[in-house]
Amino acid sequence: MIETARFIKTNMWKDRQLFRCWREGMAYNEAGLEDYAFLLHGLLSLFETDGGSEWLKWSLEITAILKEKFKAEGGAFYQTAG
């Protein structure tokens, strides 16, 4: 699981943007809310398992991005950035 998280961070995470597809060496298609949520869940599991602060730091960064990109005024969350 750690190798997968590192792959995602290296290849599918660009400029605070997560991408949902990888093919022929390229990441494409912006991720939606649930993609970020599943990644966040996995990163927190990694943090609980190995205690690596790298996973917690990335989780906190993703949480901030979710609030910036997906949270509507009034508390709801959109499925896509908006």
Secondary structure, DSSP 8 states (H G I E B T S, - for coil): -HHHHHHHHHHSEETTEEEEEEETTEEEEE--HHHHHHHHHHHHHHHHHH--HHHHHHHHHHHHHHHHHTB-TTS-B-SS--
